[in-house]
Amino acid sequence: MEDLNLKLKGMSCASCANSIERALLNVPGVVEGNVNFSSDRATVRYDPKQTNINIITKAVVDIGYEAQVIPADLGIEDDAGNRAQQLEERNLQRRVLVGAVLSSLLVIGSLSHFSLTLPSSLAGLENPWVQLALTSPVQFWVGREFQQSAWKAFRHRTADMNTLIALGTSIAFFYSLWVTIDPSYFTTQGLLAEVYYEATATIITLTLLGRWLENRAKGATSTAITALMGLQAKTARVIRDNAEIDIPIAEVALADIVMVRPGEKIPVDGEVVSGYSTVDESMLTGESFPVTKQIGDEVVGATLNKTGSFRFRATKIGKDTALAQIVKLVQQAQNSKAPIQRLADNITSWFVPVIIAIAITTFVVWFLAIGNFTLSIVTTVGVLIIACPCALGLATPTSVTVGIGKGAEQGILIKAAESLELARKIQTIVLDKTGTITQGKPVVTDTSSVLDLIPSSPGVLDPLTLWRSIGALESNSEHPLAEALLQYARDRTKDAQLPTVEQFEAIAGSGVKGIVEGRQVWIGTQRWFDEMNINSSVFLAQKSELEDAGKTVVFVAVEGHLQAAIAVADTVKSTSARAIRTLQKMGLEVVMLTGDNQRTAKAIAERVGIKRVLAEVRPDQKVQMIQTLQIDEKKVVAMVGDGINDAPALAQADVGMAIGTGTDVAIAASDITLISGDLQGVVTAIRLSRATMQNIQQNLFWAFAYNVLGIPIAAGVLFPITGWLLNPAIAGAAMAFSSISVVLNALRLKGVKI
Amino acid sequence: MKVAAVLVGTMISIAQMGGDPMKMSPSNPNRSFQPIEQPLPVKVGVVLGGLTLVGAELWWFLGRKQQKQQATQTNGVQEVLITVDGGYRPDRIVVVVDEPVRLAFRRLDRNACLDEVLIPDFGISSRLPIGQTTTVEFTPNQVGEYTFTCGMRMFRGVIEVKAT
């Protein structure tokens, strides 16, 4: 049995769907046929031995519909959509060109209105009948869509910018036609028998050109998404039945073992099962340094493998991959509504009807005041043409799309336009310590052998043997600090085989002990060592100094002899201090929030330049702390923390920013996710917010200014004072460029340095 | 893009060759607008005609009633087919809360404004290719009214979410 998807054309109602279904089922060999009316599709299951695709499609065509086979790969259908779009664009381009040529001739022909004498070879262009012949194709072919759309909208009792363009140009055209046919009617009244063909043609051409430019620019506003989706690899090399095969990425299944060679893209998310390499994750995290990957590490689809080969087990595929999640988030955010947008939203629905009312009023007022029919017509057309509701409608969404896209490129995922708007207003920024300012992973920072202090101490092991023992012992422990000691021991012993441990014992709050290579080894606190009468006073001064720096100190003894002191600490991320300094320079108060003790917290805060520290705060108290800042100090508060432990505080803050670990992008509580885990992202997010909001304000300002200034000038308010009137053709140009300028200004955001 | 910009520039400068663009003023004898005394009945006629037109136009465009349609249930999904032709028909969609909604937009109008449909409250924006039916899906979890609009927010419709 094989399945076939058909794209159908010509269905006008649900009963058509039924008759196509019947026709399909009547074909011998077709076992199932379903027609979906709303999606114009049919799915057919058939026996390839009895029938084929051609027979099936012919059955549909025979009863009067069109059927087209949809290839199994959906990508191709999208290409067909793109082709239609391209065709449409080429058609638009051709009409703009024809319009431009004819309009230019008409403008030359109208120069005589301005006391310019044309050379005799061009004098024919001044003839109104010649101008009529030149204008008609522009009016009825180039600008056909304005009238069609306006008429459709009119019947539906709505009005949009096409209504304005169609009305304006039609009035100018038919007025000119009247003058052309019966000039004496005007001259006998004392009016000039002048035509405005050039205005009609120029308005249509410029508006169309504006639309064409706008379409192209609008496409560019969402390039971030296209770029993100383009990151994905097309194929994956998986191991099936002990053989390596290349398969399309869509066919990768969960738990497949995938091979990746140097220079290849990682197809889906997964966990490394063998091999070692460095991976460039900058496309997702913005982090420029390659990350090393070894067994057990997570790899993310769409990132680039650099140096080595490795195999990994697919853990997330299809729409669950980090990349798919990011694309979805960004798309949703780009389409979300910024509160500032509501202003423009409400205007546009009654904008056009009101403009038409103003245009009619303009006509009446001028007719009463001066009685000059031509002047009334010119001002009316000007008002209709210069009003530009589109610019108002485009002002906010285009900037939001560009701003959120730009964020995504830098590893900053903004969940909604509202957060983008709020981030600009942040006054206080609360940073969680562990994992936000610091790495969130303790490492050995200092080691000191007893031999450094008392060179003749008895029973001290050589460093290699000592660290082998420490590594062996700690590999049995589950204490958070054990991981740090084990890692350090591995590095020191160059990954030598660790010996086995006998009689391992962990004493909570004190340390661990056991027998390694026949020797009794202890690792633990000073208090524990005191209890066991192992004198560690030699390290006293050093210990106190290290603890003041926020480090935890443990001691090591072998066979009752003190060996070494080891300091373990959660290190500050290399970028934290600089990012915090920048935030403070931007005028924000930076506060550190931690569950850790005062001493450790102070030490870290000092190193990164934070003055205000809220230490010893239990996780459930974090929400209260944020509330206090919001209510008592009346501040707009942003909280930066890891998305899981700090979720309630993130949700309570005006803007919650989650520091991601590369893949946890869909962290629900946060408004903004910083994929790279770098505090510099906070700076970038706030700068991005400021830049985007400024951009929106500029857009709204221009859009309003065009209308507020343009409409009265077009209506001739300045005519009695200065003698100024707006040439309808110039009104057309202004209208066309209002939308383009808004879109271009939004695109400027892409280049803004943040 | 650059070619287009040059083209625009050229066209504007051609349009401006005719002199000061803002000025079709009395200083220019050919295109001056002479005052003409119109007879009173004509004036009254123009005023009345104008007022009627304004009234009719505002009534026509602003006084429109929305076309309401209840979604039909198929396989647990609430479906509505919306024709996009000079606006959205129907433009008031009634659905119930907490059940998936599938809106099928069939676009027949070439109007560039209608090229995109936005439902901001559900984070949806979708291009509607001409002559095709494009579906969007979402699940409303709150009773209320949500607007959907075209890319430029000129055409609009409402999704009315009711309690079950």
Interface residues (C-beta under 8 A of the other chain):
Chain A: F37 S38 S39 D40 G81 A84 Q85 E88 A100 S103 S104 V107 I108 S110 L111 S112 H113 F114 S115 L116 E145 Q148 S149 W151 K152 A153 F154 R155 H156 R157 T158 A159 D160 M161 N162 Q189 G190 L191 L192 E194 T202 T205 L206 L209 R211 W212 L213 N215 R216 A217 Q331 Q332 A333 Q334 N335 S336 K337 A344 D345 T348 S349 W350 V352 P353 I356 A357 I360 T361 F363 V364 F367 L368 I370 G371 N372 F373 T374 L375 V378 P389 C390 G393 L394 P397 I713 F719 T722 G723 W724 L725 L726 N727 A729 I730 A733 F737
Chain B: M1 A4 L7 V8 M11 I12 I14 A15 Q16 M17 G18 G19 P21 M22 K23 M24 S25 P26 S27 N28 P29 N30 R31 F33 Q34 P35 I36 E37 Q38 K43 V46 V47 G50 L51 L53 V54 E57 L58 W60 F61 L62 G63 R64 E79 L81 D85 G86 G87 R89 R102 A104 R106 D109 R110 N111 A112 C113 L118 I119 P120 D121 G123 I124 S125 P129 I130 Q132 T133 T135 G151 M152 R153 M154 F155 R156
